[in-house]
Amino acid sequence: MPARYAVIGNPIDHSKSPLIHRAFAEETGQDLEYGRLLGSLEGFESEVRAFFDSGGSGLNVTVPFKERAWALAEVRGRAGEGAGAVNTLSLGEDGRIIG
């Protein structure tokens, strides 16, 4: 079963991330799926949790959700702390969201 990743944003249809990440995965022999998620302004946090609850491995976060992703992250890197924003979310082995 391939690892599942996506980019979440609003708007999102224009994102080239799926093409870029699929090409990289193919070139490096990685088995993964990479899609687009249209995040809703009202439900971003629950949509992120649902993605991880359904087996998702990681998300790239784009506008307008970078600050909300930072607030949602339970573990943050030093750069994210300084910026008050993160552009990636993953799920740690302990189940906490990492930004």
BELQUITA-V192493 format. One record per backbone hydrogen bond with DSSP energy under -0.5 kcal/mol. NH is the residue of the N-H (numbers start at 0). CO is the residue of the C=O. E is the energy in kcal/mol with one decimal. If there is no record, write none. Layout:
[[NH | CO | E] [NH | CO | E]]
This chain:
[[2 | 30 | -2.0] [4 | 2 | -0.5] [4 | 32 | -2.8] [5 | 57 | -1.5] [6 | 34 | -2.1] [7 | 59 | -2.8] [8 | 36 | -1.9] [9 | 62 | -2.1] [14 | 11 | -2.1] [19 | 15 | -2.3] [20 | 16 | -3.0] [21 | 17 | -2.3] [22 | 18 | -2.1] [23 | 19 | -2.2] [24 | 20 | -2.5] [25 | 21 | -2.5] [26 | 22 | -2.5] [27 | 23 | -2.0] [28 | 24 | -0.6] [28 | 25 | -0.8] [29 | 24 | -2.6] [31 | 29 | -1.0] [32 | 2 | -3.0] [34 | 4 | -2.0] [36 | 6 | -2.9] [38 | 8 | -2.3] [38 | 36 | -1.0] [43 | 39 | -0.8] [46 | 42 | -2.4] [47 | 43 | -2.4] [48 | 44 | -2.2] [49 | 45 | -2.3] [50 | 46 | -2.1] [51 | 47 | -2.1] [52 | 48 | -2.9] [53 | 49 | -1.6] [54 | 51 | -1.8] [55 | 50 | -2.4] [56 | 3 | -3.7] [57 | 3 | -1.0] [58 | 88 | -2.9] [59 | 5 | -2.5] [60 | 86 | -2.7] [61 | 7 | -2.4] [64 | 61 | -2.2] [68 | 64 | -2.7] [69 | 65 | -1.7] [70 | 66 | -2.0] [71 | 67 | -1.9] [72 | 68 | -2.0] [73 | 96 | -2.3] [74 | 96 | -1.8] [80 | 76 | -2.2] [81 | 77 | -2.2] [82 | 78 | -1.9] [83 | 79 | -2.2] [84 | 79 | -0.9] [85 | 65 | -1.7] [88 | 58 | -2.5] [89 | 97 | -2.1] [90 | 56 | -0.8] [91 | 89 | -0.6] [91 | 95 | -3.2] [94 | 91 | -2.2] [97 | 89 | -3.1] [98 | 74 | -3.2]]
